[in-house]
Amino acid sequence: MNGQTPIKIWPESTGIPTTLTPYFPADHKEPTGAVIVCPGGGYAVKAPHEGEPIAQWLTSLGIVAFVLDYRVAPHRYPAGLLDVRRAVQYVRSRAQEWAIHKDKIGVLGFSAGGHLVSSLGTVTAPLETGCRDEVAEEDYLPNALILCYPVIALFGKYAHRGSATNLLGPEATEDQRLGLSTHRLVTPQTPPTFLWHTADDAVVPVENSLMFAEALSENKVPFELHIYPHGPHGMGLAEEDPQVGQWTKACGTWLKQLGF
């Protein structure tokens, strides 16, 4: 089994093309955790280096991985959030078949994908999909969030305005942008979270991770935060940087502690 065949996660009747591509560890037989990967790209594209290579790293840890091809612009909110909710439900619905623990499903996102993942863990509003199948009966809240140089603020000094425009449209109001600045939405029910960022990220300011971590702390949600001194935005695995590249080891240890 490998990641060569994307799976459509919505019924054909919906016309939604969103896919989930699975990657299984070698000789995968015993139940393990799973992580769904959401690449970044400003809600305009999805960066390849934040997709399959991340899934392959996760499988090297013995974790089943999935890369989600979620909807981006010209689609607007809540299309992407509906996709990632559906992805978690879909994996849970096939957990027994795929030898996955239903209560050990995490979601990992980079940059704007990090905003999507943080939204998954904090936006509690019911969103109508028109889909009433067995998959939709599963819980969409994940058991862990992994946020890699995430966009968190969509309004204010530290906002990533490109992501906000692509997600909500150029005419979005201040209230709409504030309403999806996810540090404002953290509750005690937000899943345990791992975050990392570089202090001199010139695209998405490090304050995005700091604000989310502060909100987690205030709500007594377990979290682990790593801030590395230097590194450009969009580093992915960061294998070329011996310091920043340590994030994968730290994250792997964190996932193991959670039972993944």
N, C-alpha and C positions, 0 to 999 in steps of 0.2 A: 504493500500500500504506500502511496506517495501523494505528492501534491500536484499531480498532472491534470486532474479532472475537477474543474470548478462545479459546484453544486448550486442550482438555483434554490433559494430559500423561501421564496414566495410562490404561491400557487400560480399556475399559468393564467388563470382567470383574472388576476390582478394586473397583468402586463408589466410588473416590476421586474427588471432584469438583474437585480442584485445577486451576487454570487459569493460563496464561501468556499475557499480552497483548502482541503485538509492535508496535513502533513503528520505522519505517524512515526514514532521512534522505531528503530530497527527491532525486529522480533517483538513487536508490541502485542502482548497477550493479557497481562495482568492489568486491572483497572488502575488508572493514574489520573492526575489532574489534566486540565486543558486550558489553553490560553488563546483567545481570539485577538488577532493583531490588526490594528487600524493605522495604516500608513498616514503620514502627514502630506501637506500640499496646499494649505491655505483654503480648504474647501473648494478648490478649483481642479486639482489633479490629485493623484496618489503616487508618492515617490517609490519607485521600485526597490531602492536599497533599504527601505523601511518596511518591506513586505516579506518576500521569500527568505532573504538572509536571516531575518529575525525568527521566522518559523523554524528554519534549520538549526539555529542556535537552541531554541526551546526543545526541539526533538533530541538534541544532544544531551539534554538534561533528563531525558526520559518522559517529557511532557508532550502530550498531543497538542498540535498547534493548528490554527486556522488563520488564513488571511482573508479579510473581509473587503470586498470591492463595493463599498457603500456609495450612495448617491451624493454627488457634489453639484456645484453650480453648472447649469442654470437651475437645477433643483434647489429649493429653499427649505429652511426649517419647517416642519420636523422630519423631512425625508430621511436624512442620515441617522437621526436618533431612532426612527422607526426601524431602520435597517439593522442597527446594532442591537436593539432590543430583540428583534426577530432572530438574529444570529444566536444570541444566548439561549433563547427558547428552542431554537432548532437543535443546537448541540445537546441541550438537556433532553429533548425528545428522542434523541438517538444515542443517549449515553450508554445504555446497556449494550447496544449493538457495537459501539465503538470502544468499549471497555474504558469508560470515563466515569469518574465519580461525579454525580450530579451536583454535589455540594462543594466541588473544587473546580469551579469554572471562573477563570480570571479574564480580564480584558486589558490589553496594552495598546497605548496610542502615542504617536509622536506628533508634536506641534499641534496643528489643527485637529489631527486624529486624537491628540491628548484632550483637546476641548470636547470632542465627541464622547470620549470615554468618561471624562469627568461629568458630562451631562447625563450619561447613562447612570452614574452613581448618585446623582443629586436631583435630577428633574423627576418629580413624582407625579406630575399631572398626567391623567389618563389621556391618551392620544388615540383617536379613532383610526383604525386601519381598514375596516370593512371586511376583515379576514376572521372567520369563525371556525377554524379547523382545530385539530388536536394540538398542533404546535402552539397555537395561541393560548392554550390553557396552562402552559408552563410559566414558571416565574422568570422574569427577565432581569432581575437584579443579580449582578455577578457577586462572587465571593471575594474578589480582590481586584483592585485597580492598579495599573502601572502607568504612570504619566511621565513621558520623556520629553523634556523641554516643552511642556504643554502651553498652549494658548489657554488662558483662564479668563482674563478680562476682555470684554468686547466694548467697553466704554471707559474713558478716563485716561489718565497719564500713561498707564502701562498697557493699554489695549493694543491688540493686533488688528488694525482697522481693515486690512485686506480680508482676513478671515470673517470679520463681522459683516462686511459688505457682501461677500459671496454667500454667507449663510442666511442673512436676513434681507438682503437687497439694499440698494443705495438709498432708498427712502425710509429705512428703518428709523424709528424714533429713539430718543435717549432711553425711554422706559423699556423698549424692546431690547436694546443692547444691554442695559443694566440687568434686565430680567433673565438673561442667559449668561451673565458673568458668574461662573459657577462657584466661586468662593463664597458668594452670597447665599448659596443654596445648600451648603453642607448641613447635615443634621446628624444626630447620633446614629442614624441608620445607614449612613454612607459606609460602604465597605472599606476594610483596611486598605491602605494606599502606600505604594512605593513611588517616590518622585526623584528625578534627577534633572539637573540643569547646569549650565556653565555661567559663571558670574558675569562674564563679559559678552554674553549672547547679544548681538547687535540687531537681531530681528524680532525675537520675542524676549522682552526683558525678564531677567531672573525673578523679579518681583511677582511674576505670575505664579511661579511655584511657591514662593514664600507666602503669598496671600492664601493660597489653598492650604498649605501646611498649617498656617496659623488658625484657619477655620477648623481644620481637623482637630487641632489641639484643643480649641475652645469647646468642641463637641465631644471630646474624649474618644475620638476615633483613632485606633492604632495606626501609626504611619512611620515610614522611614524616609528621610530626606538626605540627598547627597548634592552638594554644590561644589563643582570643580572650578578652580580659579580661571582657567582659560580654555577657549574652544569655540569655534564658529557654530552657528545654528545648523541643524540638520545633520549631525554626525552619525546617526544610526548606531551601528555596533561600535563605532569609534576605535576600530582595531588598529588604526595608524597612530593612535595617541595612547602611550602606555599608562597615563594617569586616568584620563576620562574613560578609556577602555575597561577600567576596573568595574564600571557600573554593572556589567553583565554578571560578574562573579558575585557582587553584592546582591543583585536582584535574585540570582539563583539560590543563594543562601536564604534570602527572605521567603521565597516561594516554598522552599523545603520546610522552613519553620512553620508555614501555614498548612503543611500536609500535601503539597502538590508533588 
